[in-house]
Amino acid sequence: MSTGSGDLSQFSMLDLFRMEADGQTQILTDGLLSMERGGGDAATAEAMMRAAHSIKGAAAIVGLDVVVQLAHGMEDAFIAAQHGQLQLTPARIDALLAGVDLILQFSTLDEASLPAWLEQHGARIGAAMNSIAGIAQIQSAPELELEAYPVTVPVPAPAAPPGPEAAAAPPAPEETAPHRVQGAPKAAQNFDRLLALASESRINAHQMHPFIAQLQRFKRNQASLFQALEQLHDAVVRSGDQALIEQSALTGQKAHPLKQFMLEHMADIESYERRLLGVSKNLVDEVLTLRMRPFRDGVQAFPRMVRDLARSLGKEAQLQIEGEETLVDRDILARIESPLNHMLRNAVDHGMESASERIAAGKPALGTIVLEARHRAGMLGIEIRDDGRGVDIERIRRQVVERKMASAAMAEAMSQPELIEFLFLPAFSLKETTSAISGRGVGLDIVHQTIREQNGTVRIESTPGEGFHTFITLPLTQSIVRALVVDVQGEAYAIPIVKVERVLKVPQSEIHTLENKQFFDFGGEHLGLVSAAQVLELGQIGSGAGELPVVVIGAAQRRYALVVDAIRGEQSLAVQALDPIFGKMRDISAGALLDDGAPVLILDVPDLLLSIDKLLHEGGLHQLGARGGPEKRKVKRILVVDDSLTVREMERKLLQGRGFQVDIAIDGIDGWNVVRSGDYDLLITDVDMPRMDGIELVSLVKKDIHLYKLPVMIVSYKDRPEDRARGMSAGADYYLTKGSFHDETLLNAVFDLIGEAGL
């Protein structure tokens, strides 16, 4: 880690050693992995030799003699490799990487914890030193023990005590991470405050615009006044009254400086506004730049992890990182580290074949995983692709049936994308045996949830025998969003511009109706019209005689034209997180302040698309401009509440197939809002859901004076007696486990509670 040319006097010598070890051990790790892949050369060996030499010198200064000996052994090995006298085999690289881990662990210790740790791990350290010494054929006695390397611990100067971040105990070698001296939480707080001030400066600059517009109006009124004075003066001259002529001329002379003053100062004020806007914009841009980090900073440990994991499984695999310089918001980079780690471990454990299997399949023995980051259309695109065995789609189909998650006929009718969606379900794994690496049922569901929390999306594809491909899309930063501001029922809402495909106006004459759904022709495509007021539950849009302003969102089969009241235009908004007390608000991602200082809610487009899908499935779309009453219901109506898209769609299809009208809700709060607004015959709910779980939802329903008689069925993966007791105590009328139900058990339970679909 580079410290630059700044003042380092506040750091102790151990702090400086940590900085040195952080950067130099990364050079060693990258170089060793490159040598193992056959991509290293004499220059790579020389770079590693210099890194080991730098570590040796730094360790000598702080008195870490054990690190001095480790680095010295590495240096000798790299010199031999540089001159072609030594081949760095995988086994030798294992030993050298173990030495790198030890150096990193030493860098995390303070002087108080070092002696005890040395005593505890003495045998391992001695073995590692002997292994490294033996690589370059250095003469060392087999009985070499740690005591042969006396360790002295420096006492830092009182003026520069070790930082509070010094660890009391080191992490395990496989968990070693680069040590950071800077206080990240404090830096994050400072950044948030700085961004807030920069955004306020920009808003203040924009607020000059209406003031200047008023001055412009005053200027125009003044011009009209002067013109009237000139006309009056001409009339006076024509009258021939000398006294009036002199008085008129005097008035004109007095008015001229005022006119000149206005002209000159208006130009100055307009110039000042342009400068102020430019400075405030640049200030926000510079503050955001401080928050960006290259992608490599968050993924530099992954190549080593992939290599070590593959060797532990008897496989050969390498990770190639593309787009290392791609800039990413530091918060996003930190939060996606775990999902990326999991996907890479899955690729090695689940996807990568053994060397013999790969050769038999006509592939190179060495498997390759590519991790790529790119900026695409104002978003951060991350792809993970491997050349492994891919996912067996038919195996997913069998698992779905075996786990009673769908009938054989339903599973057979599912497409590949629908089946792959099951991989995002909790506890759904194709791994037959558990291990410390994967297969314990905590997997892609956590990845999916984490990416969604960052306002991103994740999609997976697979070709059996050829590999697995993951597509992750994230915002470049969570701090600033370029958005389209629209009016809905008199309120301002913002839609991230990257989610907007088109903005246009649709004449009423071009709107057609088919099966109660309204659409218009959009480049040969019948594009459905949806009222933003209805989706946001703000009422029904009024009828209009002219054109409807619409915003086209979504893609492919999920593209809709969102009808709004008016379109204001684009603005760059400094995102303000909503108070946690509100939880995840449906269809809303965050708040912001407009250029005029007014508050605005930023719409969550993926959530919005789910809400629109729900309205379409319910058949409850309002007719634009129409205010007819609701159609009399002829079949029984069921509300399904589940945060899993696959589960709720499966239940919806199953129940609709038996004639029931089915509405869906995506979580507990959504379900609570929907169940109070409709006339339902049955509520079916999951238990584990965000914002509000199913037990709380059932409790609210049974306490409501209008809903307490509504039959409620809980459908959950949990089948413990205490879970069933909680559900029944809350007031549920039926408790069914997802792991055991199939077509007939679910339908039989529904029939037991409310009978057949017809009224």
Secondary structure, DSSP 8 states (H G I E B T S, - for coil): ---TTS--TTS-HHHHHHHHHHHHHHHHHHHHHHHHTT---HHHHHHHHHHHHHHHHHHHHHT-HHHHHHHHHHHHHHHHHHTTS----HHHHHHHHHHHHHHHHHHTB-TTTHHHHHHHTHHHHHHHHHHHHHHTT----TT--GGGS--------TTS---TT-BSS---GGG------S-HHHHHHHHHHHHHHHHHHHHHHHTHHHHHHHHHHHHHHHHHHHHHHHHHHHHHHHHT-HHHHHHHHHHHHHHHHHHHHHHHHHHHHHHHHHHHHHHHHHHHHHHHHHHEEETHHHHTTHHHHHHHHHHHTT--EEEEEE-TT-EEEHHHHHHTHHHHHHHHHHIIIII---HHHHHHTT--SSEEEEEEEEEETTEEEEEEEE-S----HHHHHHHHHHTTSS-HHHHHH--HHHHHGGGGSTT----SS--SSS-SS-SHHHHHHHHHHTT-EEEEEEETTTEEEEEEEEES-SSEEEEEEEEETTEEEEEEGGGEEEEEEEEGGG-EEETTEEEEEETTEEEEEEEHHHHTTS------SSEEEEEEEEETTEEEEEE-SEEEEEEEEE-B---GGG-S-TTEEEEEE-TTS-EEEEE-HHHHHHHHHHHHHHT----TT---------B-EEEEE-S-HHHHHHHHHHHHTTT-EEEEESSHHHHHHHHHHS--SEEEE-SS-SSS-HHHHHHHHHHSTTTTTS-EEEEES---HHHHHHHHHHT-SEEEETTT--HHHHHHHHHHHH-SSB-
